[in-house]
Amino acid sequence: ISKTRLSDLESSDSTLSTSIEEYTQFAAGMADLQWVDDRLRGKAGEKMQMDIIAWILRRWFEAALAEANTRLAEIGSGRYSLEMTRVGKEDKKTGLNIGVIDALSDSLKARSTTSLSGGESFYISLALALGMSDVVSQEAGGIRLGTLFIDEGFGTLDQETLDDVMSVIDEIGENDRVIGLISHVEALKQRISTRISVTKKGDGTSTTKVEA
């Protein structure tokens, strides 16, 4: 009888340990939702500074920044990354903004995007647009955005950064996605195998030529 009881206790202990581990994983996965629920119900003794819709949008925005940073790691030697920052006073309603982290800076403190050059602004904006595209696809049940058009901006890039940006664009295009680039940069035009060239004429009209 003692052996049987010992065996039952050992079995119960194993089952309990498994249940505790499963619960711990579940609780970790539900932590964000629990945080929102506590504040909506007033359990945390404080009110949310944003409504539930704004909170959800913030979480999506954070995901878009994470995807954008994955792209930025491939451009400009990974110098820049993005993080979400607060704007406004603590005792008043606050908003959200994007800060830029410069890996070459001593402080590594987020600074305003207005401090970026034209070329830096272009490829960071491109990375953010691609990040948002990734999140939209994920939240839409895997629906892909099959076409992407990028209008100008390439002329602001130095040759090394242009090569980095084109490598990212080539990678995106490998997944059956149509990428349309609009540019006057000769070096870029030579890299595109299929293109439509538009030439202005003296009378104000223009001609088009398809090259494949």
C-alpha positions in Angstrom: 0.0 0.0 0.0 2.8 2.4 0.9 4.5 1.8 -2.5 1.2 2.4 -4.3 0.7 5.7 -2.4 4.3 6.8 -3.1 3.8 6.1 -6.8 0.5 8.0 -6.8 2.2 11.0 -5.0 5.1 11.0 -7.5 2.6 10.9 -10.4 0.7 13.8 -8.9 3.8 15.8 -8.3 4.9 15.3 -11.9 1.4 16.4 -13.1 1.4 19.4 -10.8 4.9 20.5 -12.1 3.7 20.2 -15.7 0.6 22.2 -14.9 2.6 24.9 -13.1 5.0 25.2 -16.1 2.1 25.5 -18.6 0.4 28.1 -16.4 3.6 30.1 -16.2 3.9 30.2 -20.0 0.3 31.1 -20.4 0.5 33.9 -17.8 3.6 35.3 -19.6 1.8 35.3 -22.9 -1.2 37.1 -21.4 0.8 39.7 -19.4 0.0 42.6 -21.7 -3.8 41.8 -21.8 -3.8 41.4 -18.1 -2.2 44.8 -17.7 -4.9 46.4 -19.8 -7.7 44.5 -18.1 -6.5 45.6 -14.6 -6.5 49.2 -15.6 -9.8 49.1 -17.4 -11.4 47.5 -14.3 -9.6 49.9 -12.0 -7.8 47.1 -10.1 -4.4 48.9 -10.5 -5.7 51.9 -8.6 -5.1 54.2 -11.7 -6.7 55.0 -15.0 -5.1 54.4 -18.3 -3.6 57.5 -20.0 -4.9 56.2 -23.3 -8.1 54.3 -24.4 -8.0 50.7 -25.5 -7.9 51.6 -29.2 -4.8 53.8 -28.7 -3.2 51.1 -26.7 -3.7 48.5 -29.4 -2.4 50.9 -32.1 0.7 51.5 -29.8 1.4 47.8 -29.7 1.1 47.6 -33.5 3.4 50.6 -33.8 6.0 48.9 -31.6 5.8 45.9 -33.8 6.3 48.0 -36.9 9.4 49.7 -35.4 10.8 46.2 -34.5 10.4 45.1 -38.2 11.9 48.4 -39.4 14.9 47.9 -37.2 15.5 44.5 -38.8 15.7 46.3 -42.2 17.9 49.1 -40.8 20.4 46.5 -39.5 21.1 45.8 -43.2 21.5 49.5 -44.3 24.3 52.0 -43.4 26.3 49.4 -41.5 23.4 49.2 -38.9 24.2 52.7 -37.6 20.6 53.7 -36.9 17.7 52.1 -35.1 14.3 53.4 -34.0 12.5 53.5 -30.7 9.2 54.9 -29.6 9.4 58.0 -27.4 6.8 60.1 -25.4 6.1 63.7 -26.2 4.3 66.0 -23.8 4.3 66.6 -20.0 3.8 63.7 -17.6 0.8 65.4 -15.9 -1.0 66.0 -19.2 -2.1 63.8 -22.1 1.0 62.4 -23.9 1.5 61.3 -27.4 4.0 59.0 -29.1 6.9 59.9 -31.4 9.8 58.1 -33.1 13.3 58.6 -31.8 16.5 57.7 -33.6 19.4 55.9 -31.9 22.8 56.5 -33.4 25.2 53.7 -32.7 28.1 56.1 -33.2 26.9 58.5 -30.5 28.5 58.4 -27.1 25.2 58.7 -25.2 23.0 56.4 -27.3 20.1 58.6 -26.4 17.2 58.8 -28.8 17.2 62.0 -30.8 14.7 63.6 -33.1 14.3 62.4 -36.7 14.5 66.1 -37.8 18.3 65.9 -37.1 18.7 63.4 -40.0 20.1 64.3 -43.4 18.0 63.9 -46.5 19.5 60.5 -47.4 19.2 59.2 -43.9 15.6 60.3 -43.7 14.8 58.5 -47.0 16.2 55.1 -46.1 14.8 55.2 -42.5 11.4 56.1 -43.9 11.7 53.2 -46.4 12.6 50.8 -43.6 9.6 52.1 -41.5 7.2 51.7 -44.5 8.4 48.1 -45.0 8.0 47.4 -41.3 4.4 48.6 -41.4 3.8 46.5 -44.5 5.1 43.4 -42.6 2.8 44.1 -39.6 -0.3 44.8 -41.8 0.3 41.4 -43.5 0.7 39.7 -40.2 -2.5 41.2 -38.7 -4.5 40.6 -41.8 -4.1 36.8 -41.5 -1.1 36.6 -43.7 -2.5 38.6 -46.6 0.5 40.0 -48.6 0.9 43.4 -50.0 2.1 42.3 -53.4 3.0 45.7 -54.9 5.3 48.4 -53.6 6.1 51.8 -55.3 9.0 54.0 -54.2 9.0 57.5 -55.6 12.4 59.3 -55.8 14.8 59.8 -52.8 17.6 57.7 -54.2 19.5 60.7 -55.3 20.2 61.6 -51.7 22.1 58.4 -51.0 25.8 57.8 -51.3 26.9 54.8 -53.3 27.4 52.5 -50.4 24.0 53.2 -48.8 22.4 53.0 -52.3 23.9 49.5 -52.6 22.5 48.5 -49.1 19.0 49.9 -50.0 19.0 48.0 -53.3 20.0 44.8 -51.6 17.0 45.1 -49.3 14.7 45.9 -52.2 16.1 43.0 -54.2 15.4 40.7 -51.2 11.8 41.9 -51.0 11.3 41.4 -54.7 12.4 37.8 -54.5 9.1 36.8 -52.8 6.9 37.4 -55.9 6.4 41.0 -55.0 6.3 43.7 -57.7 8.6 46.7 -56.8 8.2 49.9 -58.8 11.0 52.5 -58.5 10.7 56.0 -59.8 14.1 57.7 -60.1 16.4 59.9 -62.2 19.6 58.4 -60.8 21.5 56.9 -63.7 23.3 54.3 -61.5 20.0 53.1 -60.2 18.4 52.9 -63.7 21.3 50.7 -64.9 20.5 48.2 -62.1 16.9 47.7 -63.1 16.5 45.1 -65.9 12.8 45.9 -66.7 12.0 49.6 -66.9 9.9 52.3 -68.6 11.9 55.3 -69.7 10.1 58.6 -70.1 11.7 61.3 -72.2 10.4 64.9 -72.4 10.2 66.5 -75.8 10.5 70.2 -76.6 6.9 70.7 -77.3 5.8 69.8 -73.7 4.9 66.2 -74.6 6.9 63.1 -73.7 7.6 59.6 -75.1 7.8 56.3 -73.3 10.0 53.3 -74.0 9.6 49.9 -72.4 12.9 48.1 -71.9 13.0 44.5 -70.6 
